[in-house]
């Protein structure tokens, strides 16, 4: 039986998903300006405190209805197809147009934002492996793995191994999260305090990352790649988890639970996620960022990112790109009725 709280919870997390995809687009659009404009660096580092942890959390929340069985297999196959299609597309465009430095053109090294697809497959498989354990044990193991992965003597980009385990705790937390708990926690006073904390973090983000190098916020690098070979380097990861947890809770205070236009847009954020990289990389390749050198123009970049997010969630975009974004995989799940049929 579906209750009003269930509907309200779905609306809350769909609203959150749409707000986060704006942050994803804005963050990627700001990245080329981080080294030259302080305001771009400030907003970029503030966004990176919470946007990926929360995006993984909301992905875990919606995964609970399609983790196992036929639905689970279908989702895994669809994510795999999305990865193959867009890894090929982005790699071809990179070789021909984008020319992003330090890119490995390999299916084993996800192209920039496509790490999320590779990691999503792993998170689902790991959650299946965790079945039978209590949520507390699952969360504890995932945090431990997130800390230990940093000690591996490998490039964290390959197979998205670093981000897979660094963000695993947020997927596990989202999977077990219930809207009733969110509703009870975010009373009006808590929302006010959390909102103030979020704004304070934005101010602190403008003060040299308040002591946190950007690499720690990406989650894609091992401790060795970050320049920390000490045996206690994992303690830094625990500290980053603390910052991300506080920043995520603070941002949640801005999310409405009412059903509205952004709720429906939140159902189509996958289209924004997979397509917005084409826009950002093309803009960079065409040299448009060379003409951006004032705070007002940075604000315009953020406004354009928000506007394009709304545009990419429109039904006509979905209709035009549906075969690429959500390829049909049912045929791979249906055994042929003639496969074992004897010939007459």
VENWOZI-V835581 format. One record per run of one state. SS is the DSSP state (alpha for helix, beta for strand, coil for the rest). FROM is the first residue (numbers start at 1). TO is the last residue. If there is no record, write none. Layout:
# VENWOZI-V835581
ss: [SS SS]
from: [FROM FROM]
to: [TO TO]
This chain:
# VENWOZI-V835581
ss: [coil alpha coil alpha coil alpha coil beta coil beta coil alpha coil alpha coil alpha coil alpha coil alpha coil alpha coil alpha coil alpha coil alpha coil alpha coil alpha coil alpha coil alpha coil alpha coil]
from: [1 4 32 38 64 69 99 106 107 109 110 112 131 135 152 158 167 168 177 179 186 188 205 208 212 214 219 234 253 261 286 288 292 295 313 315 326 330 334]
to: [3 31 37 63 68 98 105 106 108 109 111 130 134 151 157 166 167 176 178 185 187 204 207 211 213 218 233 252 260 285 287 291 294 312 314 325 329 333 344]
